[in-house]
Amino acid sequence: MNNQPALSKSLKVYQIVFLGLAWMTPMIFFTVYGVAYDAAGGQMVLAYLIAFLAIFFTAYSYSRMVKAYPIAGSAYTYTKKAIHPRLGFLVGWALLLDYIFSPIIAILTFGIFMHTEFPSIPVYVWVIVMNITLALVNIVGIKSVARISGISVVVQILFISLFCLFIIKDIATGQASSSTLFSLHPFLASDVPFTTIFSGAALICFCFLGFDAVTTMAEETIQPERTIPKAIFLIVCIAAVMYIAISYFTQIAYPGFTFTNPDNAAYTLVKLVGGNLLSSLFITVLIIATFTQGVSSVTSVIRFLYALGRESVLPQKVFSYIHPTFKTPVVNILLVTAFSFLGMFIDLNTAVTFVSFGALTAFTFVNLSVIAHFYIKLKKRSFTETILYLIFPLIGAAFIGWLLTLLNKDTLLIGVAWLTVGFLYLFVKSRLSAPFVKRDHSKMTVPEK
């Protein structure tokens, strides 16, 4: 087993940050702008600040757990080792929904935007082209993925900066409602109830999803115990700065901005700010962003499947196989590619439903894993440690758990049904062979640095 090809350690902090931001897709601010604006009663700055604080606590929990267990697997690994293997499996099973449907969301979105630009070509053609391209890029290796993600993130940040500069120009030339760049109004709730703002924050939290995906690449990262936690906080903070900056400038410049359709509200806003030129650039950048989000999504799910295969949760020979030349889990890539062809048959809302349940379930248990590992098992209970390993993760778990309860009834029913299937799989597996949960994981071989 020691002679089996291992994942290549090559990623540095900036590459992990680019991968996380690419998965998160900074342009998602515009994708959900209309819906988020309605949900938050127009108070976008406050909603993003609240969402950032909620996600910050969960990001903190991820940073603690990746230091404790710097191996692939994310929430599955943390819950299994900190709380209980069987519970870890069920959390991983729920998280699998997030990972395997995320590429489908990116592929579908890419197809929709490309079809908008080239109406004569059906969406399903773009879905096929995108899916095959993602497979080839990931087979070549993680370095190529990091390079592509880096370019995309730079392009997105440049567009966001340009967008803000256009607004600043309008303010400076008197074309906007505000004559000053500095105002406290966006930070005041005004006559909007805080319950409305919190509802907006609950939706906006999804704009930060992506920082957690980088934990699946711990075994391909140089000094993951230090690199991954640093990257997690950089990803969350960079995203927060961008989202809050755009919200701030748009809120003070166009407080009376209205739209008829939340789905294309961002396009209307961009056209208001920069005319046809900026709106055309907006569509181009959004297509690029969606493509690289797909690349990063596939990267995350194949590493997650690798972790499940290596621990025999899924068939080991299939899911833990590493190609001797490319040093990538080629079989996983091909399986994910085959599954992602579902993008030709399901709609975007269905895919988002699966992702939402999986992500929030995983986030809740990562927070609880910090308490179980550090506060209960390691008994780190000084005053400072109680704050770090009990209070902080409790706040994160409570907030994310509350968001989970806000999902609609159909989503929760589908999620419970999926977990039931996972429980049955675990039960049958335990009956047919020695329970995988009793293996001595401390003796497992981890790829050397």
CORLIN-V967398 format. One record per residue. N is the residue number from 1. PHI is phi in degrees with one decimal (* if undefined). D_CENTER is the distance of its C-alpha to the mean C-alpha in whole Angstrom. Layout:
n:N phi:PHI d_center:D_CENTER
n:N phi:PHI d_center:D_CENTER
//
This chain:
n:1 phi:* d_center:33
n:2 phi:-66.4 d_center:33
n:3 phi:-87.6 d_center:34
n:4 phi:-68.3 d_center:31
n:5 phi:-57.4 d_center:28
n:6 phi:-114.8 d_center:25
n:7 phi:-63.2 d_center:22
n:8 phi:-80.3 d_center:23
n:9 phi:-84.9 d_center:22
n:10 phi:-146.8 d_center:22
n:11 phi:-81.4 d_center:19
n:12 phi:-110.0 d_center:19
n:13 phi:-57.1 d_center:17
n:14 phi:-64.3 d_center:17
n:15 phi:-70.4 d_center:16
n:16 phi:-63.9 d_center:13
n:17 phi:-60.9 d_center:12
n:18 phi:-63.9 d_center:13
n:19 phi:-64.0 d_center:10
n:20 phi:-64.8 d_center:7
n:21 phi:-66.4 d_center:9
n:22 phi:-67.4 d_center:9
n:23 phi:-63.9 d_center:6
n:24 phi:-67.5 d_center:5
n:25 phi:63.0 d_center:9
n:26 phi:-52.4 d_center:11
n:27 phi:-68.8 d_center:13
n:28 phi:-62.8 d_center:11
n:29 phi:-53.4 d_center:13
n:30 phi:-75.4 d_center:16
n:31 phi:-61.0 d_center:15
n:32 phi:-103.5 d_center:15
n:33 phi:-55.6 d_center:17
n:34 phi:-62.1 d_center:20
n:35 phi:-64.9 d_center:19
n:36 phi:-66.3 d_center:17
n:37 phi:-60.9 d_center:21
n:38 phi:-63.9 d_center:23
n:39 phi:-64.6 d_center:21
n:40 phi:-93.1 d_center:21
n:41 phi:63.7 d_center:25
n:42 phi:86.9 d_center:24
n:43 phi:-86.6 d_center:24
n:44 phi:-68.4 d_center:20
n:45 phi:-62.5 d_center:21
n:46 phi:-63.4 d_center:21
n:47 phi:-62.9 d_center:19
n:48 phi:-69.5 d_center:16
n:49 phi:-64.3 d_center:18
n:50 phi:-64.8 d_center:18
n:51 phi:-61.8 d_center:14
n:52 phi:-60.9 d_center:14
n:53 phi:-63.1 d_center:16
n:54 phi:-63.9 d_center:15
n:55 phi:-68.7 d_center:11
n:56 phi:-58.8 d_center:14
n:57 phi:-65.2 d_center:15
n:58 phi:-68.7 d_center:12
n:59 phi:-62.0 d_center:12
n:60 phi:-59.9 d_center:15
n:61 phi:-62.6 d_center:15
n:62 phi:-60.5 d_center:13
n:63 phi:-64.8 d_center:15
n:64 phi:-71.3 d_center:18
n:65 phi:-72.5 d_center:17
n:66 phi:-70.5 d_center:16
n:67 phi:-72.8 d_center:20
n:68 phi:-71.6 d_center:21
n:69 phi:-134.7 d_center:20
n:70 phi:-80.1 d_center:19
n:71 phi:-132.6 d_center:18
n:72 phi:-64.9 d_center:16
n:73 phi:136.6 d_center:15
n:74 phi:56.3 d_center:12
n:75 phi:-58.7 d_center:13
n:76 phi:-58.7 d_center:15
n:77 phi:-63.1 d_center:17
n:78 phi:-64.3 d_center:17
n:79 phi:-67.4 d_center:19
n:80 phi:-60.6 d_center:21
n:81 phi:-82.8 d_center:23
n:82 phi:-87.5 d_center:23
n:83 phi:-112.2 d_center:24
n:84 phi:-165.3 d_center:25
n:85 phi:-57.6 d_center:24
n:86 phi:-67.7 d_center:25
n:87 phi:-65.5 d_center:22
n:88 phi:-59.0 d_center:20
n:89 phi:-61.4 d_center:20
n:90 phi:-66.3 d_center:20
n:91 phi:-65.6 d_center:16
n:92 phi:-63.1 d_center:15
n:93 phi:-63.9 d_center:17
n:94 phi:-66.2 d_center:15
n:95 phi:-64.2 d_center:11
n:96 phi:-59.7 d_center:13
n:97 phi:-60.0 d_center:12
n:98 phi:-59.2 d_center:9
n:99 phi:-70.7 d_center:9
n:100 phi:-78.4 d_center:12
n:101 phi:-95.7 d_center:12
n:102 phi:-62.0 d_center:9
n:103 phi:-60.9 d_center:11
n:104 phi:-64.4 d_center:14
n:105 phi:-60.7 d_center:12
n:106 phi:-63.7 d_center:12
n:107 phi:-64.7 d_center:15
n:108 phi:-64.2 d_center:17
n:109 phi:-61.6 d_center:16
n:110 phi:-58.5 d_center:17
n:111 phi:-62.0 d_center:20
n:112 phi:-64.8 d_center:21
n:113 phi:-68.9 d_center:21
n:114 phi:-65.7 d_center:23
n:115 phi:-65.0 d_center:25
n:116 phi:-63.8 d_center:25
n:117 phi:-77.3 d_center:27
n:118 phi:-128.4 d_center:29
n:119 phi:-59.0 d_center:30
n:120 phi:-74.8 d_center:32
n:121 phi:-102.4 d_center:30
n:122 phi:-62.6 d_center:28
n:123 phi:-58.7 d_center:24
n:124 phi:-63.7 d_center:25
n:125 phi:-65.5 d_center:26
n:126 phi:-65.8 d_center:23
n:127 phi:-61.0 d_center:21
n:128 phi:-64.7 d_center:23
n:129 phi:-61.0 d_center:23
n:130 phi:-61.5 d_center:20
n:131 phi:-62.4 d_center:19
n:132 phi:-64.9 d_center:22
n:133 phi:-62.7 d_center:21
n:134 phi:-60.6 d_center:17
n:135 phi:-62.8 d_center:20
n:136 phi:-63.8 d_center:22
n:137 phi:-62.2 d_center:20
n:138 phi:-73.2 d_center:18
n:139 phi:-66.1 d_center:21
n:140 phi:-60.3 d_center:23
n:141 phi:141.5 d_center:21
n:142 phi:-66.1 d_center:18
n:143 phi:-64.1 d_center:20
n:144 phi:-64.1 d_center:20
n:145 phi:-63.0 d_center:16
n:146 phi:-62.5 d_center:16
n:147 phi:-64.7 d_center:19
n:148 phi:-62.9 d_center:17
n:149 phi:-63.2 d_center:14
n:150 phi:-60.7 d_center:16
n:151 phi:-62.7 d_center:18
n:152 phi:-61.5 d_center:16
n:153 phi:-62.8 d_center:14
n:154 phi:-60.0 d_center:18
n:155 phi:-61.0 d_center:19
n:156 phi:-65.2 d_center:16
n:157 phi:-64.4 d_center:18
n:158 phi:-63.6 d_center:21
n:159 phi:-65.1 d_center:21
n:160 phi:-60.4 d_center:19
n:161 phi:-63.4 d_center:22
n:162 phi:-62.7 d_center:25
n:163 phi:-58.9 d_center:24
n:164 phi:-65.0 d_center:24
n:165 phi:-64.8 d_center:28
n:166 phi:-60.6 d_center:29
n:167 phi:-67.1 d_center:29
n:168 phi:-59.0 d_center:30
n:169 phi:-61.6 d_center:33
n:170 phi:-62.2 d_center:34
n:171 phi:-66.5 d_center:34
n:172 phi:-66.9 d_center:36
n:173 phi:-95.4 d_center:38
n:174 phi:79.7 d_center:39
n:175 phi:-88.7 d_center:37
n:176 phi:-103.6 d_center:34
n:177 phi:-68.3 d_center:35
n:178 phi:-98.5 d_center:35
n:179 phi:-107.5 d_center:37
n:180 phi:-132.9 d_center:35
n:181 phi:-83.5 d_center:32
n:182 phi:-116.5 d_center:32
n:183 phi:-152.5 d_center:32
n:184 phi:-89.5 d_center:31
n:185 phi:-56.7 d_center:31
n:186 phi:-63.7 d_center:27
n:187 phi:-96.3 d_center:27
n:188 phi:-107.3 d_center:29
n:189 phi:-69.3 d_center:28
n:190 phi:59.5 d_center:32
n:191 phi:-100.4 d_center:33
n:192 phi:-87.0 d_center:29
n:193 phi:-60.8 d_center:29
n:194 phi:-63.7 d_center:26
n:195 phi:-62.9 d_center:25
n:196 phi:-67.5 d_center:24
n:197 phi:-64.7 d_center:22
n:198 phi:-66.0 d_center:20
n:199 phi:-63.3 d_center:20
n:200 phi:-64.3 d_center:18
n:201 phi:-63.0 d_center:16
n:202 phi:-60.7 d_center:15
n:203 phi:-70.0 d_center:14
n:204 phi:-66.8 d_center:12
n:205 phi:-53.5 d_center:10
n:206 phi:-67.6 d_center:8
n:207 phi:-69.1 d_center:8
n:208 phi:-96.8 d_center:6
n:209 phi:-61.8 d_center:3
n:210 phi:141.3 d_center:2
n:211 phi:-62.8 d_center:6
n:212 phi:-72.9 d_center:6
n:213 phi:-64.7 d_center:6
n:214 phi:-69.9 d_center:9
n:215 phi:-67.2 d_center:11
n:216 phi:-72.7 d_center:12
n:217 phi:-106.9 d_center:14
n:218 phi:-59.1 d_center:16
n:219 phi:-81.4 d_center:19
n:220 phi:-110.8 d_center:19
n:221 phi:-111.9 d_center:18
n:222 phi:-72.4 d_center:22
n:223 phi:47.2 d_center:22
n:224 phi:-60.6 d_center:19
n:225 phi:-60.5 d_center:20
n:226 phi:-101.8 d_center:21
n:227 phi:-69.9 d_center:18
n:228 phi:-64.0 d_center:15
n:229 phi:-58.3 d_center:15
n:230 phi:-62.0 d_center:17
n:231 phi:-65.5 d_center:14
n:232 phi:-58.4 d_center:11
n:233 phi:-68.6 d_center:14
n:234 phi:-63.6 d_center:14
n:235 phi:-60.6 d_center:11
n:236 phi:-64.6 d_center:11
n:237 phi:-70.3 d_center:14
n:238 phi:-62.2 d_center:14
n:239 phi:-61.8 d_center:12
n:240 phi:-61.6 d_center:14
n:241 phi:-59.5 d_center:17
n:242 phi:-64.6 d_center:16
n:243 phi:-63.1 d_center:15
n:244 phi:-69.3 d_center:18
n:245 phi:-62.6 d_center:21
n:246 phi:-62.3 d_center:20
n:247 phi:-60.9 d_center:21
n:248 phi:-62.0 d_center:24
n:249 phi:-66.3 d_center:25
n:250 phi:-67.8 d_center:25
n:251 phi:-72.0 d_center:26
n:252 phi:-83.2 d_center:29
n:253 phi:-84.2 d_center:30
n:254 phi:-131.9 d_center:30
n:255 phi:-63.7 d_center:30
n:256 phi:-99.2 d_center:32
n:257 phi:-62.3 d_center:29
n:258 phi:-129.6 d_center:29
n:259 phi:-151.1 d_center:28
n:260 phi:-99.7 d_center:29
n:261 phi:-123.2 d_center:26
n:262 phi:-57.9 d_center:22
n:263 phi:-64.8 d_center:21
n:264 phi:-116.8 d_center:22
n:265 phi:-60.1 d_center:23
n:266 phi:-63.7 d_center:21
n:267 phi:-62.7 d_center:23
n:268 phi:-63.3 d_center:26
n:269 phi:-63.8 d_center:25
n:270 phi:-61.4 d_center:25
n:271 phi:-66.2 d_center:28
n:272 phi:-63.8 d_center:30
n:273 phi:-75.9 d_center:29
n:274 phi:-128.1 d_center:29
n:275 phi:72.2 d_center:31
n:276 phi:-64.8 d_center:31
n:277 phi:-62.6 d_center:30
n:278 phi:-69.3 d_center:27
n:279 phi:-68.7 d_center:26
n:280 phi:-67.4 d_center:27
n:281 phi:-64.5 d_center:25
n:282 phi:-58.7 d_center:22
n:283 phi:-62.5 d_center:22
n:284 phi:-62.9 d_center:22
n:285 phi:-64.8 d_center:19
n:286 phi:-64.5 d_center:17
n:287 phi:-65.6 d_center:18
n:288 phi:-60.9 d_center:17
n:289 phi:-62.0 d_center:14
n:290 phi:-66.3 d_center:13
n:291 phi:-61.5 d_center:15
n:292 phi:-71.6 d_center:13
n:293 phi:-62.7 d_center:9
n:294 phi:-63.6 d_center:11
n:295 phi:-59.4 d_center:13
n:296 phi:-67.4 d_center:10
n:297 phi:-64.5 d_center:8
n:298 phi:-63.8 d_center:12
n:299 phi:-56.1 d_center:12
n:300 phi:-69.4 d_center:10
n:301 phi:-68.6 d_center:11
n:302 phi:-70.0 d_center:15
n:303 phi:-72.0 d_center:15
n:304 phi:-66.8 d_center:14
n:305 phi:-63.2 d_center:17
n:306 phi:-60.1 d_center:19
n:307 phi:-63.9 d_center:18
n:308 phi:-66.8 d_center:19
n:309 phi:-70.4 d_center:22
n:310 phi:-63.4 d_center:23
n:311 phi:-96.3 d_center:24
n:312 phi:64.6 d_center:26
n:313 phi:-67.9 d_center:23
n:314 phi:-110.3 d_center:23
n:315 phi:-49.5 d_center:26
n:316 phi:-64.4 d_center:26
n:317 phi:-62.7 d_center:28
n:318 phi:-86.7 d_center:26
n:319 phi:-86.1 d_center:22
n:320 phi:-103.5 d_center:23
n:321 phi:-71.0 d_center:25
n:322 phi:-115.4 d_center:25
n:323 phi:-65.8 d_center:27
n:324 phi:-64.5 d_center:30
n:325 phi:-93.4 d_center:29
n:326 phi:-82.4 d_center:26
n:327 phi:58.4 d_center:25
n:328 phi:-129.5 d_center:22
n:329 phi:-77.1 d_center:21
n:330 phi:-61.0 d_center:23
n:331 phi:-60.8 d_center:23
n:332 phi:-60.8 d_center:20
n:333 phi:-61.5 d_center:19
n:334 phi:-66.7 d_center:22
n:335 phi:-66.1 d_center:21
n:336 phi:-63.7 d_center:17
n:337 phi:-60.6 d_center:19
n:338 phi:-62.3 d_center:22
n:339 phi:-65.5 d_center:19
n:340 phi:-70.6 d_center:18
n:341 phi:-67.0 d_center:21
n:342 phi:-60.6 d_center:20
n:343 phi:-57.5 d_center:19
n:344 phi:-81.2 d_center:23
n:345 phi:-123.1 d_center:23
n:346 phi:-112.1 d_center:21
n:347 phi:-95.4 d_center:20
n:348 phi:-65.5 d_center:16
n:349 phi:-61.5 d_center:17
n:350 phi:-63.6 d_center:17
n:351 phi:-64.3 d_center:14
n:352 phi:-63.4 d_center:12
n:353 phi:-58.6 d_center:14
n:354 phi:-64.1 d_center:13
n:355 phi:-63.4 d_center:9
n:356 phi:-59.9 d_center:10
n:357 phi:-63.5 d_center:13
n:358 phi:-63.2 d_center:11
n:359 phi:-66.4 d_center:8
n:360 phi:-67.9 d_center:11
n:361 phi:-62.6 d_center:13
n:362 phi:-63.2 d_center:12
n:363 phi:-60.1 d_center:11
n:364 phi:-59.4 d_center:15
n:365 phi:-79.2 d_center:16
n:366 phi:-65.9 d_center:14
n:367 phi:-60.9 d_center:16
n:368 phi:-67.3 d_center:19
n:369 phi:-66.2 d_center:19
n:370 phi:-61.6 d_center:20
n:371 phi:-62.5 d_center:23
n:372 phi:-64.3 d_center:24
n:373 phi:-77.7 d_center:24
n:374 phi:-85.9 d_center:25
n:375 phi:-81.1 d_center:27
n:376 phi:-91.8 d_center:29
n:377 phi:-72.4 d_center:29
n:378 phi:-85.1 d_center:30
n:379 phi:55.3 d_center:31
n:380 phi:-84.1 d_center:30
n:381 phi:-131.0 d_center:32
n:382 phi:-67.4 d_center:33
n:383 phi:-58.8 d_center:33
n:384 phi:-66.2 d_center:30
n:385 phi:-66.1 d_center:28
n:386 phi:-63.9 d_center:28
n:387 phi:-66.2 d_center:26
n:388 phi:-73.1 d_center:24
n:389 phi:-109.7 d_center:24
n:390 phi:-128.6 d_center:25
n:391 phi:-67.0 d_center:24
n:392 phi:-57.6 d_center:21
n:393 phi:-67.1 d_center:19
n:394 phi:-65.3 d_center:21
n:395 phi:-61.7 d_center:20
n:396 phi:-61.5 d_center:16
n:397 phi:-65.4 d_center:17
n:398 phi:-64.7 d_center:20
n:399 phi:-68.3 d_center:17
n:400 phi:-67.3 d_center:14
n:401 phi:-61.7 d_center:17
n:402 phi:-63.7 d_center:19
n:403 phi:-60.0 d_center:16
n:404 phi:-61.1 d_center:16
n:405 phi:-71.4 d_center:19
n:406 phi:-81.6 d_center:19
n:407 phi:-65.0 d_center:17
n:408 phi:-68.2 d_center:20
n:409 phi:-59.7 d_center:23
n:410 phi:-62.0 d_center:22
n:411 phi:-60.8 d_center:19
n:412 phi:-64.9 d_center:20
n:413 phi:-65.7 d_center:23
n:414 phi:-64.0 d_center:21
n:415 phi:-63.1 d_center:18
n:416 phi:-63.7 d_center:22
n:417 phi:-62.5 d_center:23
n:418 phi:-64.1 d_center:20
n:419 phi:-64.7 d_center:21
n:420 phi:-63.3 d_center:25
n:421 phi:-60.5 d_center:24
n:422 phi:-63.2 d_center:23
n:423 phi:-62.5 d_center:25
n:424 phi:-65.4 d_center:28
n:425 phi:-60.7 d_center:27
n:426 phi:-62.1 d_center:27
n:427 phi:-64.0 d_center:30
n:428 phi:-64.5 d_center:32
n:429 phi:-62.0 d_center:30
n:430 phi:-66.6 d_center:32
n:431 phi:-75.7 d_center:35
n:432 phi:-81.3 d_center:35
n:433 phi:-148.3 d_center:35
n:434 phi:-61.6 d_center:35
n:435 phi:-57.0 d_center:32
n:436 phi:-64.2 d_center:29
n:437 phi:-72.2 d_center:28
n:438 phi:-99.1 d_center:31
n:439 phi:-70.0 d_center:31
n:440 phi:-87.3 d_center:31
n:441 phi:-72.9 d_center:28
n:442 phi:-67.3 d_center:30
n:443 phi:-100.5 d_center:31
n:444 phi:-71.9 d_center:29
n:445 phi:-80.9 d_center:29
n:446 phi:-110.5 d_center:26
n:447 phi:-50.8 d_center:26
n:448 phi:-72.4 d_center:28
n:449 phi:-73.1 d_center:27
//
